[in-house]
Every structure is written in structure tokens, then in C-alpha cells.
Amino acid sequence: MIEKFLRTHSEFEPCPIKLPHGIERAIDEPDWQITLFPHIFNTDGFFISSVRRKD
């Protein structure tokens, strides 16, 4: 859904997510997205993406 949003809202662009020390992505994904899995991160499951409005 976020990729569709970016295709239809050209005023936004992906923004890299800086992960805290010790947190690594569990799957191969762009640096502006992260998926948190309960069995790996001891959290609820989450998908996070970061975008920003272009200057």
C-alpha cells in the first residue's frame, strides 16, 4: 500500500529509518521499511515505513 501511495503522491519520498543499536532487519527490505515479527523482536507484529514530504 505504501508503494501505491508513493506512486500516486509524488510530493512524498521514502525516508530511511535509522534503527537503534542491536536491532537488525529480519528480512530483506528497503531501508525505509521494517517489519517486526513477534517471535524475533518479542513485540506485537508491526510494519513500519517512513516517508517525508519533498522540499
PDBQT receptor file of N, H, CA, C and O in Angstrom, charges set to zero:
ATOM      1  N   MET A   1       0.811  -1.192   0.000  1.00  0.00    +0.000 N 
ATOM      2  CA  MET A   1       0.000   0.000   0.000  1.00  0.00    +0.000 C 
ATOM      3  C   MET A   1       0.861   1.266   0.000  1.00  0.00    +0.000 C 
ATOM      4  O   MET A   1       0.524   2.258  -0.646  1.00  0.00    +0.000 OA
ATOM      5  N   ILE A   2       1.971   1.216   0.732  1.00  0.00    +0.000 N 
ATOM      6  H   ILE A   2       2.245   0.410   1.257  1.00  0.00    +0.000 HD
ATOM      7  CA  ILE A   2       2.809   2.408   0.778  1.00  0.00    +0.000 C 
ATOM      8  C   ILE A   2       3.444   2.698  -0.584  1.00  0.00    +0.000 C 
ATOM      9  O   ILE A   2       3.631   3.859  -0.949  1.00  0.00    +0.000 OA
ATOM     10  N   GLU A   3       3.772   1.651  -1.330  1.00  0.00    +0.000 N 
ATOM     11  H   GLU A   3       3.620   0.708  -1.033  1.00  0.00    +0.000 HD
ATOM     12  CA  GLU A   3       4.331   1.879  -2.662  1.00  0.00    +0.000 C 
ATOM     13  C   GLU A   3       3.290   2.490  -3.592  1.00  0.00    +0.000 C 
ATOM     14  O   GLU A   3       3.627   3.337  -4.419  1.00  0.00    +0.000 OA
ATOM     15  N   LYS A   4       2.043   2.081  -3.471  1.00  0.00    +0.000 N 
ATOM     16  H   LYS A   4       1.769   1.393  -2.799  1.00  0.00    +0.000 HD
ATOM     17  CA  LYS A   4       0.971   2.701  -4.253  1.00  0.00    +0.000 C 
ATOM     18  C   LYS A   4       0.806   4.160  -3.848  1.00  0.00    +0.000 C 
ATOM     19  O   LYS A   4       0.627   5.029  -4.701  1.00  0.00    +0.000 OA
ATOM     20  N   PHE A   5       0.866   4.428  -2.550  1.00  0.00    +0.000 N 
ATOM     21  H   PHE A   5       1.012   3.722  -1.857  1.00  0.00    +0.000 HD
ATOM     22  CA  PHE A   5       0.789   5.806  -2.070  1.00  0.00    +0.000 C 
ATOM     23  C   PHE A   5       1.876   6.651  -2.712  1.00  0.00    +0.000 C 
ATOM     24  O   PHE A   5       1.604   7.748  -3.200  1.00  0.00    +0.000 OA
ATOM     25  N   LEU A   6       3.105   6.151  -2.715  1.00  0.00    +0.000 N 
ATOM     26  H   LEU A   6       3.327   5.260  -2.319  1.00  0.00    +0.000 HD
ATOM     27  CA  LEU A   6       4.214   6.916  -3.299  1.00  0.00    +0.000 C 
ATOM     28  C   LEU A   6       4.042   7.135  -4.799  1.00  0.00    +0.000 C 
ATOM     29  O   LEU A   6       4.416   8.188  -5.317  1.00  0.00    +0.000 OA
ATOM     30  N   ARG A   7       3.484   6.159  -5.496  1.00  0.00    +0.000 N 
ATOM     31  H   ARG A   7       3.180   5.304  -5.076  1.00  0.00    +0.000 HD
ATOM     32  CA  ARG A   7       3.243   6.323  -6.942  1.00  0.00    +0.000 C 
ATOM     33  C   ARG A   7       2.186   7.389  -7.221  1.00  0.00    +0.000 C 
ATOM     34  O   ARG A   7       2.245   8.067  -8.246  1.00  0.00    +0.000 OA
ATOM     35  N   THR A   8       1.236   7.537  -6.330  1.00  0.00    +0.000 N 
ATOM     36  H   THR A   8       1.188   6.986  -5.497  1.00  0.00    +0.000 HD
ATOM     37  CA  THR A   8       0.134   8.481  -6.564  1.00  0.00    +0.000 C 
ATOM     38  C   THR A   8       0.294   9.810  -5.838  1.00  0.00    +0.000 C 
ATOM     39  O   THR A   8      -0.524  10.713  -6.011  1.00  0.00    +0.000 OA
ATOM     40  N   HIS A   9       1.344   9.937  -5.026  1.00  0.00    +0.000 N 
ATOM     41  H   HIS A   9       2.009   9.203  -4.886  1.00  0.00    +0.000 HD
ATOM     42  CA  HIS A   9       1.605  11.185  -4.296  1.00  0.00    +0.000 C 
ATOM     43  C   HIS A   9       3.065  11.568  -4.488  1.00  0.00    +0.000 C 
ATOM     44  O   HIS A   9       3.905  11.336  -3.618  1.00  0.00    +0.000 OA
ATOM     45  N   SER A  10       3.349  12.151  -5.627  1.00  0.00    +0.000 N 
ATOM     46  H   SER A  10       2.667  12.340  -6.334  1.00  0.00    +0.000 HD
ATOM     47  CA  SER A  10       4.732  12.456  -5.998  1.00  0.00    +0.000 C 
ATOM     48  C   SER A  10       5.386  13.498  -5.087  1.00  0.00    +0.000 C 
ATOM     49  O   SER A  10       6.595  13.718  -5.168  1.00  0.00    +0.000 OA
ATOM     50  N   GLU A  11       4.613  14.126  -4.239  1.00  0.00    +0.000 N 
ATOM     51  H   GLU A  11       3.631  13.947  -4.173  1.00  0.00    +0.000 HD
ATOM     52  CA  GLU A  11       5.189  15.112  -3.321  1.00  0.00    +0.000 C 
ATOM     53  C   GLU A  11       5.851  14.449  -2.104  1.00  0.00    +0.000 C 
ATOM     54  O   GLU A  11       6.422  15.138  -1.258  1.00  0.00    +0.000 OA
ATOM     55  N   PHE A  12       5.777  13.123  -2.016  1.00  0.00    +0.000 N 
ATOM     56  H   PHE A  12       5.314  12.563  -2.703  1.00  0.00    +0.000 HD
ATOM     57  CA  PHE A  12       6.408  12.380  -0.931  1.00  0.00    +0.000 C 
ATOM     58  C   PHE A  12       7.512  11.480  -1.480  1.00  0.00    +0.000 C 
ATOM     59  O   PHE A  12       7.489  11.082  -2.645  1.00  0.00    +0.000 OA
ATOM     60  N   GLU A  13       8.485  11.166  -0.611  1.00  0.00    +0.000 N 
ATOM     61  H   GLU A  13       8.503  11.489   0.335  1.00  0.00    +0.000 HD
ATOM     62  CA  GLU A  13       9.571  10.270  -0.965  1.00  0.00    +0.000 C 
ATOM     63  C   GLU A  13       9.919   9.404   0.239  1.00  0.00    +0.000 C 
ATOM     64  O   GLU A  13       9.652   9.788   1.377  1.00  0.00    +0.000 OA
ATOM     65  N   PRO A  14      10.516   8.233  -0.007  1.00  0.00    +0.000 N 
ATOM     66  CA  PRO A  14      10.933   7.383   1.105  1.00  0.00    +0.000 C 
ATOM     67  C   PRO A  14      11.998   8.073   1.948  1.00  0.00    +0.000 C 
ATOM     68  O   PRO A  14      12.799   8.860   1.443  1.00  0.00    +0.000 OA
ATOM     69  N   CYS A  15      11.992   7.768   3.225  1.00  0.00    +0.000 N 
ATOM     70  H   CYS A  15      11.341   7.129   3.636  1.00  0.00    +0.000 HD
ATOM     71  CA  CYS A  15      12.960   8.342   4.159  1.00  0.00    +0.000 C 
ATOM     72  C   CYS A  15      13.562   7.196   4.976  1.00  0.00    +0.000 C 
ATOM     73  O   CYS A  15      12.827   6.504   5.680  1.00  0.00    +0.000 OA
ATOM     74  N   PRO A  16      14.874   6.980   4.903  1.00  0.00    +0.000 N 
ATOM     75  CA  PRO A  16      15.480   5.854   5.618  1.00  0.00    +0.000 C 
ATOM     76  C   PRO A  16      15.176   5.877   7.121  1.00  0.00    +0.000 C 
ATOM     77  O   PRO A  16      15.117   6.938   7.742  1.00  0.00    +0.000 OA
ATOM     78  N   ILE A  17      14.987   4.693   7.680  1.00  0.00    +0.000 N 
ATOM     79  H   ILE A  17      15.035   3.831   7.176  1.00  0.00    +0.000 HD
ATOM     80  CA  ILE A  17      14.758   4.531   9.114  1.00  0.00    +0.000 C 
ATOM     81  C   ILE A  17      16.094   4.182   9.762  1.00  0.00    +0.000 C 
ATOM     82  O   ILE A  17      16.745   3.213   9.371  1.00  0.00    +0.000 OA
ATOM     83  N   LYS A  18      16.496   4.971  10.749  1.00  0.00    +0.000 N 
ATOM     84  H   LYS A  18      15.967   5.758  11.066  1.00  0.00    +0.000 HD
ATOM     85  CA  LYS A  18      17.722   4.668  11.488  1.00  0.00    +0.000 C 
ATOM     86  C   LYS A  18      17.341   3.754  12.651  1.00  0.00    +0.000 C 
ATOM     87  O   LYS A  18      16.619   4.153  13.565  1.00  0.00    +0.000 OA
ATOM     88  N   LEU A  19      17.837   2.532  12.596  1.00  0.00    +0.000 N 
ATOM     89  H   LEU A  19      18.423   2.207  11.853  1.00  0.00    +0.000 HD
ATOM     90  CA  LEU A  19      17.495   1.554  13.622  1.00  0.00    +0.000 C 
ATOM     91  C   LEU A  19      18.400   1.715  14.840  1.00  0.00    +0.000 C 
ATOM     92  O   LEU A  19      19.580   2.037  14.705  1.00  0.00    +0.000 OA
ATOM     93  N   PRO A  20      17.836   1.486  16.043  1.00  0.00    +0.000 N 
ATOM     94  CA  PRO A  20      18.666   1.540  17.254  1.00  0.00    +0.000 C 
ATOM     95  C   PRO A  20      19.757   0.471  17.224  1.00  0.00    +0.000 C 
ATOM     96  O   PRO A  20      19.607  -0.549  16.552  1.00  0.00    +0.000 OA
ATOM     97  N   HIS A  21      20.826   0.694  17.930  1.00  0.00    +0.000 N 
ATOM     98  H   HIS A  21      20.948   1.523  18.476  1.00  0.00    +0.000 HD
ATOM     99  CA  HIS A  21      21.927  -0.261  18.024  1.00  0.00    +0.000 C 
ATOM    100  C   HIS A  21      21.389  -1.617  18.481  1.00  0.00    +0.000 C 
ATOM    101  O   HIS A  21      20.629  -1.694  19.446  1.00  0.00    +0.000 OA
ATOM    102  N   GLY A  22      21.780  -2.661  17.799  1.00  0.00    +0.000 N 
ATOM    103  H   GLY A  22      22.398  -2.598  17.016  1.00  0.00    +0.000 HD
ATOM    104  CA  GLY A  22      21.373  -4.003  18.170  1.00  0.00    +0.000 C 
ATOM    105  C   GLY A  22      20.120  -4.500  17.478  1.00  0.00    +0.000 C 
ATOM    106  O   GLY A  22      19.796  -5.683  17.580  1.00  0.00    +0.000 OA
ATOM    107  N   ILE A  23      19.402  -3.628  16.773  1.00  0.00    +0.000 N 
ATOM    108  H   ILE A  23      19.666  -2.667  16.690  1.00  0.00    +0.000 HD
ATOM    109  CA  ILE A  23      18.205  -4.031  16.035  1.00  0.00    +0.000 C 
ATOM    110  C   ILE A  23      18.577  -4.171  14.561  1.00  0.00    +0.000 C 
ATOM    111  O   ILE A  23      19.084  -3.232  13.947  1.00  0.00    +0.000 OA
ATOM    112  N   GLU A  24      18.323  -5.338  14.010  1.00  0.00    +0.000 N 
ATOM    113  H   GLU A  24      17.911  -6.100  14.509  1.00  0.00    +0.000 HD
ATOM    114  CA  GLU A  24      18.595  -5.586  12.596  1.00  0.00    +0.000 C 
ATOM    115  C   GLU A  24      17.336  -6.103  11.924  1.00  0.00    +0.000 C 
ATOM    116  O   GLU A  24      16.495  -6.735  12.563  1.00  0.00    +0.000 OA
ATOM    117  N   ARG A  25      17.211  -5.836  10.656  1.00  0.00    +0.000 N 
ATOM    118  H   ARG A  25      17.894  -5.323  10.136  1.00  0.00    +0.000 HD
ATOM    119  CA  ARG A  25      16.051  -6.318   9.907  1.00  0.00    +0.000 C 
ATOM    120  C   ARG A  25      16.075  -7.847   9.826  1.00  0.00    +0.000 C 
ATOM    121  O   ARG A  25      17.129  -8.454   9.633  1.00  0.00    +0.000 OA
ATOM    122  N   ALA A  26      14.909  -8.448   9.975  1.00  0.00    +0.000 N 
ATOM    123  H   ALA A  26      14.054  -7.955  10.131  1.00  0.00    +0.000 HD
ATOM    124  CA  ALA A  26      14.791  -9.909   9.932  1.00  0.00    +0.000 C 
ATOM    125  C   ALA A  26      14.638 -10.422   8.510  1.00  0.00    +0.000 C 
ATOM    126  O   ALA A  26      14.909 -11.591   8.233  1.00  0.00    +0.000 OA
ATOM    127  N   ILE A  27      14.203  -9.548   7.608  1.00  0.00    +0.000 N 
ATOM    128  H   ILE A  27      13.983  -8.599   7.832  1.00  0.00    +0.000 HD
ATOM    129  CA  ILE A  27      14.022  -9.919   6.208  1.00  0.00    +0.000 C 
ATOM    130  C   ILE A  27      14.641  -8.838   5.333  1.00  0.00    +0.000 C 
ATOM    131  O   ILE A  27      14.910  -7.730   5.797  1.00  0.00    +0.000 OA
ATOM    132  N   ASP A  28      14.863  -9.166   4.071  1.00  0.00    +0.000 N 
ATOM    133  H   ASP A  28      14.644 -10.067   3.695  1.00  0.00    +0.000 HD
ATOM    134  CA  ASP A  28      15.409  -8.204   3.126  1.00  0.00    +0.000 C 
ATOM    135  C   ASP A  28      14.314  -7.222   2.734  1.00  0.00    +0.000 C 
ATOM    136  O   ASP A  28      13.309  -7.614   2.140  1.00  0.00    +0.000 OA
ATOM    137  N   GLU A  29      14.500  -5.960   3.062  1.00  0.00    +0.000 N 
ATOM    138  H   GLU A  29      15.316  -5.641   3.545  1.00  0.00    +0.000 HD
ATOM    139  CA  GLU A  29      13.519  -4.917   2.736  1.00  0.00    +0.000 C 
ATOM    140  C   GLU A  29      14.242  -3.586   2.609  1.00  0.00    +0.000 C 
ATOM    141  O   GLU A  29      15.361  -3.440   3.101  1.00  0.00    +0.000 OA
ATOM    142  N   PRO A  30      13.617  -2.614   1.955  1.00  0.00    +0.000 N 
ATOM    143  CA  PRO A  30      14.261  -1.306   1.778  1.00  0.00    +0.000 C 
ATOM    144  C   PRO A  30      14.594  -0.655   3.122  1.00  0.00    +0.000 C 
ATOM    145  O   PRO A  30      13.972  -0.967   4.138  1.00  0.00    +0.000 OA
ATOM    146  N   ASP A  31      15.571   0.246   3.123  1.00  0.00    +0.000 N 
ATOM    147  H   ASP A  31      16.076   0.499   2.298  1.00  0.00    +0.000 HD
ATOM    148  CA  ASP A  31      15.982   0.890   4.374  1.00  0.00    +0.000 C 
ATOM    149  C   ASP A  31      14.940   1.858   4.929  1.00  0.00    +0.000 C 
ATOM    150  O   ASP A  31      15.116   2.405   6.018  1.00  0.00    +0.000 OA
ATOM    151  N   TRP A  32      13.870   2.068   4.193  1.00  0.00    +0.000 N 
ATOM    152  H   TRP A  32      13.727   1.624   3.309  1.00  0.00    +0.000 HD
ATOM    153  CA  TRP A  32      12.800   2.943   4.683  1.00  0.00    +0.000 C 
ATOM    154  C   TRP A  32      11.594   2.147   5.185  1.00  0.00    +0.000 C 
ATOM    155  O   TRP A  32      10.531   2.714   5.434  1.00  0.00    +0.000 OA
ATOM    156  N   GLN A  33      11.764   0.836   5.331  1.00  0.00    +0.000 N 
ATOM    157  H   GLN A  33      12.628   0.375   5.129  1.00  0.00    +0.000 HD
ATOM    158  CA  GLN A  33      10.720  -0.039   5.854  1.00  0.00    +0.000 C 
ATOM    159  C   GLN A  33      11.331  -1.019   6.847  1.00  0.00    +0.000 C 
ATOM    160  O   GLN A  33      12.505  -1.375   6.742  1.00  0.00    +0.000 OA
ATOM    161  N   ILE A  34      10.525  -1.450   7.809  1.00  0.00    +0.000 N 
ATOM    162  H   ILE A  34       9.571  -1.160   7.894  1.00  0.00    +0.000 HD
ATOM    163  CA  ILE A  34      10.936  -2.533   8.698  1.00  0.00    +0.000 C 
ATOM    164  C   ILE A  34       9.690  -3.297   9.132  1.00  0.00    +0.000 C 
ATOM    165  O   ILE A  34       8.641  -2.717   9.411  1.00  0.00    +0.000 OA
ATOM    166  N   THR A  35       9.841  -4.601   9.179  1.00  0.00    +0.000 N 
ATOM    167  H   THR A  35      10.694  -5.073   8.953  1.00  0.00    +0.000 HD
ATOM    168  CA  THR A  35       8.780  -5.474   9.656  1.00  0.00    +0.000 C 
ATOM    169  C   THR A  35       9.255  -6.106  10.956  1.00  0.00    +0.000 C 
ATOM    170  O   THR A  35      10.317  -6.727  10.999  1.00  0.00    +0.000 OA
ATOM    171  N   LEU A  36       8.471  -5.949  12.012  1.00  0.00    +0.000 N 
ATOM    172  H   LEU A  36       7.608  -5.444  11.977  1.00  0.00    +0.000 HD
ATOM    173  CA  LEU A  36       8.796  -6.531  13.307  1.00  0.00    +0.000 C 
ATOM    174  C   LEU A  36       7.958  -7.785  13.509  1.00  0.00    +0.000 C 
ATOM    175  O   LEU A  36       6.730  -7.741  13.442  1.00  0.00    +0.000 OA
ATOM    176  N   PHE A  37       8.624  -8.890  13.754  1.00  0.00    +0.000 N 
ATOM    177  H   PHE A  37       9.622  -8.926  13.808  1.00  0.00    +0.000 HD
ATOM    178  CA  PHE A  37       7.956 -10.166  13.949  1.00  0.00    +0.000 C 
ATOM    179  C   PHE A  37       7.934 -10.501  15.444  1.00  0.00    +0.000 C 
ATOM    180  O   PHE A  37       8.954 -10.360  16.119  1.00  0.00    +0.000 OA
ATOM    181  N   PRO A  38       6.790 -10.940  15.968  1.00  0.00    +0.000 N 
ATOM    182  CA  PRO A  38       6.685 -11.229  17.406  1.00  0.00    +0.000 C 
ATOM    183  C   PRO A  38       7.722 -12.234  17.908  1.00  0.00    +0.000 C 
ATOM    184  O   PRO A  38       8.294 -12.047  18.981  1.00  0.00    +0.000 OA
ATOM    185  N   HIS A  39       7.965 -13.280  17.153  1.00  0.00    +0.000 N 
ATOM    186  H   HIS A  39       7.500 -13.433  16.281  1.00  0.00    +0.000 HD
ATOM    187  CA  HIS A  39       8.876 -14.326  17.618  1.00  0.00    +0.000 C 
ATOM    188  C   HIS A  39      10.357 -13.923  17.551  1.00  0.00    +0.000 C 
ATOM    189  O   HIS A  39      11.212 -14.606  18.115  1.00  0.00    +0.000 OA
ATOM    190  N   ILE A  40      10.653 -12.836  16.873  1.00  0.00    +0.000 N 
ATOM    191  H   ILE A  40       9.958 -12.281  16.415  1.00  0.00    +0.000 HD
ATOM    192  CA  ILE A  40      12.038 -12.370  16.771  1.00  0.00    +0.000 C 
ATOM    193  C   ILE A  40      12.290 -11.183  17.705  1.00  0.00    +0.000 C 
ATOM    194  O   ILE A  40      13.310 -11.128  18.391  1.00  0.00    +0.000 OA
ATOM    195  N   PHE A  41      11.345 -10.231  17.723  1.00  0.00    +0.000 N 
ATOM    196  H   PHE A  41      10.516 -10.275  17.166  1.00  0.00    +0.000 HD
ATOM    197  CA  PHE A  41      11.547  -8.983  18.462  1.00  0.00    +0.000 C 
ATOM    198  C   PHE A  41      10.807  -8.926  19.800  1.00  0.00    +0.000 C 
ATOM    199  O   PHE A  41      10.898  -7.933  20.521  1.00  0.00    +0.000 OA
ATOM    200  N   ASN A  42      10.069 -10.001  20.131  1.00  0.00    +0.000 N 
ATOM    201  H   ASN A  42       9.995 -10.808  19.546  1.00  0.00    +0.000 HD
ATOM    202  CA  ASN A  42       9.311 -10.035  21.380  1.00  0.00    +0.000 C 
ATOM    203  C   ASN A  42       8.362  -8.832  21.493  1.00  0.00    +0.000 C 
ATOM    204  O   ASN A  42       8.271  -8.187  22.538  1.00  0.00    +0.000 OA
ATOM    205  N   THR A  43       7.665  -8.554  20.397  1.00  0.00    +0.000 N 
ATOM    206  H   THR A  43       7.739  -9.078  19.549  1.00  0.00    +0.000 HD
ATOM    207  CA  THR A  43       6.705  -7.455  20.324  1.00  0.00    +0.000 C 
ATOM    208  C   THR A  43       5.452  -7.964  19.622  1.00  0.00    +0.000 C 
ATOM    209  O   THR A  43       5.399  -9.113  19.182  1.00  0.00    +0.000 OA
ATOM    210  N   ASP A  44       4.464  -7.118  19.523  1.00  0.00    +0.000 N 
ATOM    211  H   ASP A  44       4.507  -6.185  19.880  1.00  0.00    +0.000 HD
ATOM    212  CA  ASP A  44       3.387  -7.387  18.585  1.00  0.00    +0.000 C 
ATOM    213  C   ASP A  44       3.984  -7.273  17.184  1.00  0.00    +0.000 C 
ATOM    214  O   ASP A  44       5.060  -6.699  17.019  1.00  0.00    +0.000 OA
ATOM    215  N   GLY A  45       3.308  -7.808  16.184  1.00  0.00    +0.000 N 
ATOM    216  H   GLY A  45       2.434  -8.274  16.319  1.00  0.00    +0.000 HD
ATOM    217  CA  GLY A  45       3.785  -7.667  14.820  1.00  0.00    +0.000 C 
ATOM    218  C   GLY A  45       3.489  -6.266  14.299  1.00  0.00    +0.000 C 
ATOM    219  O   GLY A  45       2.398  -5.739  14.514  1.00  0.00    +0.000 OA
ATOM    220  N   PHE A  46       4.451  -5.667  13.617  1.00  0.00    +0.000 N 
ATOM    221  H   PHE A  46       5.338  -6.095  13.442  1.00  0.00    +0.000 HD
ATOM    222  CA  PHE A  46       4.291  -4.327  13.065  1.00  0.00    +0.000 C 
ATOM    223  C   PHE A  46       4.952  -4.250  11.693  1.00  0.00    +0.000 C 
ATOM    224  O   PHE A  46       5.934  -4.941  11.422  1.00  0.00    +0.000 OA
ATOM    225  N   PHE A  47       4.402  -3.405  10.843  1.00  0.00    +0.000 N 
ATOM    226  H   PHE A  47       3.605  -2.844  11.063  1.00  0.00    +0.000 HD
ATOM    227  CA  PHE A  47       5.077  -2.987   9.624  1.00  0.00    +0.000 C 
ATOM    228  C   PHE A  47       5.208  -1.481   9.724  1.00  0.00    +0.000 C 
ATOM    229  O   PHE A  47       4.230  -0.779   9.978  1.00  0.00    +0.000 OA
ATOM    230  N   ILE A  48       6.408  -0.994   9.525  1.00  0.00    +0.000 N 
ATOM    231  H   ILE A  48       7.203  -1.565   9.318  1.00  0.00    +0.000 HD
ATOM    232  CA  ILE A  48       6.676   0.448   9.645  1.00  0.00    +0.000 C 
ATOM    233  C   ILE A  48       7.341   0.924   8.361  1.00  0.00    +0.000 C 
ATOM    234  O   ILE A  48       8.270   0.293   7.858  1.00  0.00    +0.000 OA
ATOM    235  N   SER A  49       6.858   2.035   7.842  1.00  0.00    +0.000 N 
ATOM    236  H   SER A  49       6.103   2.548   8.250  1.00  0.00    +0.000 HD
ATOM    237  CA  SER A  49       7.538   2.671   6.721  1.00  0.00    +0.000 C 
ATOM    238  C   SER A  49       7.648   4.170   7.015  1.00  0.00    +0.000 C 
ATOM    239  O   SER A  49       6.841   4.736   7.752  1.00  0.00    +0.000 OA
ATOM    240  N   SER A  50       8.642   4.780   6.435  1.00  0.00    +0.000 N 
ATOM    241  H   SER A  50       9.297   4.320   5.836  1.00  0.00    +0.000 HD
ATOM    242  CA  SER A  50       8.886   6.192   6.686  1.00  0.00    +0.000 C 
ATOM    243  C   SER A  50       8.947   6.936   5.362  1.00  0.00    +0.000 C 
ATOM    244  O   SER A  50       9.725   6.585   4.474  1.00  0.00    +0.000 OA
ATOM    245  N   VAL A  51       8.120   7.964   5.241  1.00  0.00    +0.000 N 
ATOM    246  H   VAL A  51       7.489   8.248   5.962  1.00  0.00    +0.000 HD
ATOM    247  CA  VAL A  51       8.130   8.833   4.075  1.00  0.00    +0.000 C 
ATOM    248  C   VAL A  51       8.127  10.280   4.555  1.00  0.00    +0.000 C 
ATOM    249  O   VAL A  51       7.740  10.576   5.685  1.00  0.00    +0.000 OA
ATOM    250  N   ARG A  52       8.553  11.145   3.698  1.00  0.00    +0.000 N 
ATOM    251  H   ARG A  52       8.867  10.905   2.780  1.00  0.00    +0.000 HD
ATOM    252  CA  ARG A  52       8.526  12.572   4.031  1.00  0.00    +0.000 C 
ATOM    253  C   ARG A  52       8.096  13.376   2.809  1.00  0.00    +0.000 C 
ATOM    254  O   ARG A  52       8.257  12.946   1.667  1.00  0.00    +0.000 OA
ATOM    255  N   ARG A  53       7.561  14.519   3.076  1.00  0.00    +0.000 N 
ATOM    256  H   ARG A  53       7.431  14.868   4.004  1.00  0.00    +0.000 HD
ATOM    257  CA  ARG A  53       7.183  15.439   2.013  1.00  0.00    +0.000 C 
ATOM    258  C   ARG A  53       8.464  16.040   1.419  1.00  0.00    +0.000 C 
ATOM    259  O   ARG A  53       9.338  16.493   2.159  1.00  0.00    +0.000 OA
ATOM    260  N   LYS A  54       8.573  16.044   0.121  1.00  0.00    +0.000 N 
ATOM    261  H   LYS A  54       7.864  15.676  -0.480  1.00  0.00    +0.000 HD
ATOM    262  CA  LYS A  54       9.738  16.621  -0.551  1.00  0.00    +0.000 C 
ATOM    263  C   LYS A  54       9.791  18.119  -0.292  1.00  0.00    +0.000 C 
ATOM    264  O   LYS A  54       8.767  18.782  -0.125  1.00  0.00    +0.000 OA
ATOM    265  N   ASP A  55      11.008  18.627  -0.264  1.00  0.00    +0.000 N 
ATOM    266  H   ASP A  55      11.840  18.089  -0.400  1.00  0.00    +0.000 HD
ATOM    267  CA  ASP A  55      11.201  20.091  -0.065  1.00  0.00    +0.000 C 
ATOM    268  C   ASP A  55      10.690  20.882  -1.226  1.00  0.00    +0.000 C 
ATOM    269  O   ASP A  55      10.774  22.110  -1.221  1.00  0.00    +0.000 OA
TER     270      ASP A  55
